[in-house]
Amino acid sequence: MKEAEVKFENEGREGVVPVGTYLVDAAKRLGIRPEAACVPDEQSHYCELNITSGADFLSERTSAENEYFKGTASGGDARLG
């Protein structure tokens, strides 16, 4: 099984997770809990993540992410967890 190193800079945590792990699941595995509820629904999503390295290893943004970030200042490396 391939693995990827992830680092959550704001939280000061890093670790190795299986490739394909959702970012929100990687955060939970490393003991990171969001300050606010991180519950997506059909109309909105509250877990924005900024990728500082390794974005090349992520899948393409989903249509929901493209719609969410449309018209915002978030760069191409911002994703939804």
Secondary structure, DSSP 8 states (H G I E B T S, - for coil): --EEEEEETTTTEEEEEETT--HHHHHHHTT---SS-----SS----EEE--S-GGGS----HHHHHHHTTSS--TTEEE-
